[in-house]
Amino acid sequence: MIIALSSSIVGSKIVEWHSCLIAKDMVRAQVTKEETKSLIMQMEPNEKILAYYQLVSFKHDLLSTYEKGELIESTLLTPIEAERDDYLHFMYYFVSGQNEFLNERYKSAINMYKIAERLIEKVNVPAEKADFYQELGMSYYRIDQYTFAASYMEQALEFFEHNTMYVVNEIRCKLVLAAIATELGKQPLAERIYDEIILISKPFPYYYSLVLHNVSQNRLTQRRVEEAIDLLEEALSIKEFSQSITGLKAKYNLLNARLRNKTYKGGLDELEFNAKAQKLMEIKAKCKVSRGLYLDNDFSEVLIGVEMLKANEKYFECSEIYDEISQYFESKGDLATALKYARLVHAMSKKQSNVGEDLI
């Protein structure tokens, strides 16, 4: 006689698996996933546990494919039990929000997260709450809502800073806080945060590279292009980072910086091909801008790239491009055109803030 496995045993294993995902320990998460799949096959019938398994499995697929430099476009079907269980309902909208975020649909992600937030008190595990606050904060950062972003990041850090299992989460939170400090012109604060997380990120190759990449963007805002190039080259020398989606963005930043300081030696064609294969519109648009400004002397290509970003509500990226165009014309002595695009930087920043108004 075969005795079915208790659903509580399987539930505990799923909780362990989910904890690995929150800590971004994908090696342990993969092992635990396989163990969970084996237990599910032996479990007594339980729709809630199956729904929980489906949600955590979807989250695992999102994080693991993104880490490999891929994106998945998938619709998560609403589990029957998610409508009858507050925690599963929370998980459904949280994971759906993560899917939207990783596919760069930030406004949609926040809409999902705000539904989940109504049920946050049904979450009993502090790490899960902190994970949620972190992801919501990152989404607000992406639409330039810095006050909300910082508030949620600080709530997440209240837990992550005091738990050594979650050093990666601490790094991710502080990267956003450093970026916010940079955007607000608080360079001494940004430097202090970067100095701290450079040290604690060294045991984690991908996140160490990510820190270097973010510091390079800080240097570019200060027009310290040579320093930015050195940081990007070091970041991209690490395999775990160079093969990721963020690594592709870093490759664009490196090529763009080399174009700016006239040390470009090729690579834009290959990057455009990879961006097209990965359906990364932002990189494709920016490649058009760089090609038009620095290689083909064709401003129509620049405008096409900008319009691509606008059509996808990438207003932050548009403001960065307008700032770059302004600097380009300033370097050419065309101060009237430089001023025109400097004014558009402010206009795009306002547009980005307006996009977020209905989310506040």
C-alpha positions in Angstrom: 0.0 0.0 0.0 1.4 3.4 -1.0 1.0 6.2 1.6 0.7 9.7 0.2 3.0 12.3 1.6 1.6 14.9 3.9 1.0 18.3 2.2 2.5 20.0 5.3 5.9 18.4 4.5 5.7 19.6 0.9 4.6 23.0 2.0 7.7 23.3 4.2 9.9 22.4 1.3 8.3 25.0 -0.9 8.9 27.6 1.9 12.6 26.6 1.9 12.8 26.9 -1.9 11.1 30.3 -1.8 13.6 31.5 0.8 16.5 30.6 -1.6 14.8 32.6 -4.3 14.4 35.6 -2.0 18.1 35.4 -1.1 19.0 35.1 -4.8 20.8 31.9 -4.1 19.9 30.3 -7.5 22.2 27.3 -7.0 20.5 26.2 -3.8 17.1 27.2 -5.3 17.6 24.8 -8.2 18.5 21.9 -5.9 15.5 22.6 -3.7 13.2 23.0 -6.8 14.1 19.4 -7.9 13.5 18.1 -4.4 10.2 19.8 -4.3 9.1 18.4 -7.7 9.8 14.9 -6.4 7.8 15.5 -3.2 4.9 17.0 -5.2 4.5 13.7 -7.1 4.1 11.9 -3.9 1.8 14.4 -2.1 -1.7 13.8 -0.9 -4.2 16.0 -2.9 -4.1 19.6 -1.8 -5.1 22.4 -4.2 -3.6 25.2 -2.1 -0.2 23.6 -2.0 -0.3 23.0 -5.7 -1.2 26.7 -6.3 1.7 27.8 -4.0 4.0 25.4 -5.9 2.9 27.0 -9.2 3.5 30.5 -8.0 7.0 29.8 -6.6 7.9 27.8 -9.7 6.9 30.8 -11.9 9.1 33.1 -9.8 12.0 30.7 -10.1 11.7 30.6 -13.9 11.6 34.4 -14.0 14.7 34.9 -11.9 16.7 32.1 -13.4 16.0 33.0 -17.1 16.8 36.7 -16.4 20.1 35.7 -14.7 21.0 33.9 -17.9 20.4 36.9 -20.1 17.0 35.8 -21.3 13.4 37.0 -20.7 10.3 34.9 -20.6 7.0 36.2 -21.9 4.4 34.1 -20.1 1.0 34.6 -18.6 0.6 33.3 -15.2 -2.9 31.7 -14.9 -4.8 32.6 -11.8 -4.8 29.5 -9.5 -8.3 28.6 -8.3 -7.1 28.7 -4.7 -5.5 32.1 -5.0 -9.0 33.6 -5.1 -9.9 31.9 -1.8 -6.7 32.3 0.2 -5.3 35.8 1.1 -1.7 34.8 1.1 -1.9 33.0 -2.3 -3.8 36.1 -3.6 -0.8 38.2 -2.4 1.7 35.9 -4.0 -0.2 35.9 -7.3 0.0 39.6 -7.7 3.5 39.9 -6.4 4.9 37.3 -8.9 2.8 38.9 -11.7 4.4 42.2 -10.8 7.9 40.7 -10.9 7.1 39.4 -14.4 6.0 42.9 -15.5 9.1 44.5 -14.0 11.6 42.1 -15.6 9.9 42.8 -18.9 10.4 46.5 -18.3 6.7 47.4 -17.9 7.2 49.3 -14.7 3.9 51.1 -14.4 2.1 47.7 -14.9 4.4 46.2 -12.3 3.4 48.8 -9.7 -0.2 48.3 -10.4 0.2 44.6 -9.6 2.3 45.3 -6.5 -0.2 47.8 -5.1 -2.9 45.1 -5.2 -0.5 42.8 -3.4 0.3 45.5 -0.8 -3.3 45.5 0.4 -2.7 41.9 1.6 0.8 42.4 3.0 -0.4 41.8 6.6 -1.3 38.3 5.6 2.4 37.6 5.0 3.9 36.2 8.2 7.5 35.7 7.0 9.7 38.9 7.5 12.0 38.0 4.6 9.0 37.8 2.2 7.8 41.2 3.3 11.2 42.7 2.9 11.5 41.1 -0.6 8.2 42.7 -1.5 9.2 46.2 -0.3 12.4 45.9 -2.2 10.8 45.0 -5.5 8.1 47.7 -5.1 10.8 50.3 -4.3 12.8 49.3 -7.4 9.7 49.8 -9.5 9.1 53.3 -8.1 12.8 54.1 -8.8 12.3 53.2 -12.4 9.6 55.8 -12.8 11.6 58.5 -10.9 9.4 58.5 -7.8 12.5 58.7 -5.6 10.7 59.5 -2.3 8.6 56.4 -2.5 11.5 54.3 -3.8 13.7 55.3 -0.9 11.0 54.7 1.6 10.3 51.1 0.5 14.1 50.4 0.2 14.6 51.5 3.8 11.8 49.3 5.0 13.4 46.3 3.2 16.8 47.2 4.7 15.4 47.1 8.2 15.3 43.3 7.8 18.1 42.6 5.2 20.9 44.5 6.9 20.6 42.4 10.1 20.5 39.0 8.4 23.7 37.6 6.8 21.7 35.3 4.6 20.5 38.3 2.6 23.6 40.2 1.8 22.7 40.3 -1.9 19.4 41.9 -1.1 21.2 44.5 1.0 23.4 45.2 -1.9 20.5 45.6 -4.3 18.7 48.0 -1.9 21.7 50.1 -1.4 22.5 50.3 -5.1 19.1 52.0 -5.6 19.7 54.3 -2.7 23.1 55.3 -4.2 21.5 55.8 -7.6 18.9 58.1 -6.0 21.6 60.1 -4.3 23.3 60.5 -7.6 20.2 61.6 -9.4 19.6 64.2 -6.6 23.1 65.5 -6.8 24.1 64.2 -3.4 27.5 62.9 -4.5 29.2 62.5 -1.1 26.3 60.3 0.1 26.4 58.2 -3.2 30.2 57.7 -2.8 29.8 56.5 0.8 27.2 54.0 -0.2 29.2 52.8 -3.2 32.4 52.4 -1.0 30.4 50.2 1.4 28.8 47.9 -1.1 31.9 47.5 -3.2 33.5 45.8 -0.2 30.5 43.6 0.7 29.8 42.6 -2.9 33.2 41.1 -3.7 32.2 37.5 -2.8 29.3 37.7 -5.3 30.8 38.1 -8.8 27.6 39.2 -10.6 26.7 41.7 -7.9 30.2 43.0 -7.6 30.1 43.7 -11.4 26.7 45.3 -11.0 28.1 47.7 -8.4 31.0 48.6 -10.7 28.5 49.2 -13.5 26.4 51.5 -11.4 29.5 53.4 -10.2 30.4 53.9 -13.8 27.1 55.5 -14.4 27.8 57.8 -11.5 31.1 58.8 -13.1 29.4 59.5 -16.5 27.0 61.9 -14.8 30.1 63.8 -13.7 31.6 63.5 -17.2 34.5 61.4 -15.9 34.4 59.2 -19.0 37.8 57.5 -18.7 37.0 56.3 -15.2 33.6 55.1 -16.4 35.3 53.1 -19.2 37.7 51.4 -16.8 34.9 50.4 -14.4 32.8 49.0 -17.3 35.7 47.0 -18.7 36.3 45.5 -15.2 32.6 44.7 -14.8 32.3 43.0 -18.2 35.5 41.0 -17.5 33.3 38.9 -15.1 31.5 36.1 -17.0 28.4 36.0 -14.7 27.7 39.6 -15.5 28.7 39.9 -19.1 26.3 37.2 -20.2 23.3 38.8 -18.4 20.8 41.3 -19.7 22.3 44.0 -17.5 25.6 43.0 -19.0 24.3 43.8 -22.5 23.2 47.2 -21.2 26.7 47.7 -19.8 28.2 46.8 -23.2 26.1 49.6 -24.7 27.3 52.0 -22.0 30.9 51.0 -22.7 30.6 51.4 -26.5 28.8 54.7 -26.0 31.5 56.0 -23.7 34.2 55.0 -26.2 32.3 56.8 -28.9 32.2 59.9 -26.8 35.9 60.0 -26.1 36.9 58.9 -29.6 38.4 55.5 -28.6 35.7 53.4 -30.3 37.0 50.3 -32.1 33.8 48.6 -33.2 31.1 46.4 -31.6 27.9 48.3 -32.2 26.7 46.0 -35.0 27.1 42.9 -32.8 25.4 44.6 -29.9 22.4 45.6 -32.0 22.1 42.1 -33.3 22.0 40.7 -29.7 19.6 43.4 -28.6 17.2 42.4 -31.4 17.5 38.7 -30.6 16.7 39.4 -26.9 13.9 41.9 -27.9 15.6 44.6 -25.9 14.0 47.7 -27.4 15.9 50.1 -25.1 19.3 49.0 -26.3 18.2 49.0 -29.9 16.9 52.5 -29.6 20.1 53.7 -27.9 22.3 52.1 -30.5 20.4 54.1 -33.2 21.1 57.3 -31.2 24.8 56.5 -30.9 25.1 55.5 -34.5 23.4 58.6 -35.7 25.4 61.0 -33.5 28.9 59.6 -33.7 29.2 57.3 -36.7 26.8 58.2 -39.5 26.3 61.9 -38.8 22.6 61.2 -39.4 20.4 63.0 -36.9 17.3 61.3 -38.3 18.6 58.0 -36.8 18.9 59.8 -33.4 15.3 61.0 -33.6 14.1 57.5 -34.6 15.8 56.1 -31.5 14.3 58.8 -29.3 10.8 58.1 -30.7 11.2 54.4 -30.0 11.9 55.2 -26.3 9.0 57.6 -26.1 6.6 55.1 -27.6 7.5 52.7 -24.9 7.2 55.4 -22.1 11.0 55.2 -21.5 11.0 58.9 -20.4 14.0 58.5 -18.0 16.1 57.1 -20.8 14.8 59.9 -23.1 16.0 62.5 -20.6 19.4 60.8 -20.5 19.6 60.8 -24.3 18.5 64.5 -24.5 21.3 65.3 -22.0 23.8 63.5 -24.2 22.6 65.3 -27.3 22.9 68.6 -25.5 26.5 67.8 -24.5 27.2 66.7 -28.1 26.1 70.0 -29.6 27.8 72.0 -26.8 31.1 70.2 -27.8 30.5 71.3 -31.4 30.0 74.9 -30.4 26.3 74.9 -31.3 25.0 76.4 -28.1 21.5 77.2 -29.3 20.8 73.5 -30.2 22.5 72.4 -26.9 20.2 74.7 -24.9 17.1 73.3 -26.8 17.9 69.7 -25.8 18.9 70.7 -22.3 15.4 72.1 -21.9 14.0 68.8 -23.2 15.8 67.0 -20.4 13.6 68.8 -17.9 10.5 68.2 -20.0 11.1 64.4 -20.0 11.7 64.4 -16.3 8.3 66.0 -15.8 6.7 63.5 -18.2 8.2 60.6 -16.2 6.8 62.0 -13.0 3.4 62.4 -14.6 3.4 58.8 -15.6 3.6 57.9 -11.9 0.9 60.2 -10.6 -1.9 57.7 -10.7 0.3 55.2 -8.9 0.8 57.3 -5.8 
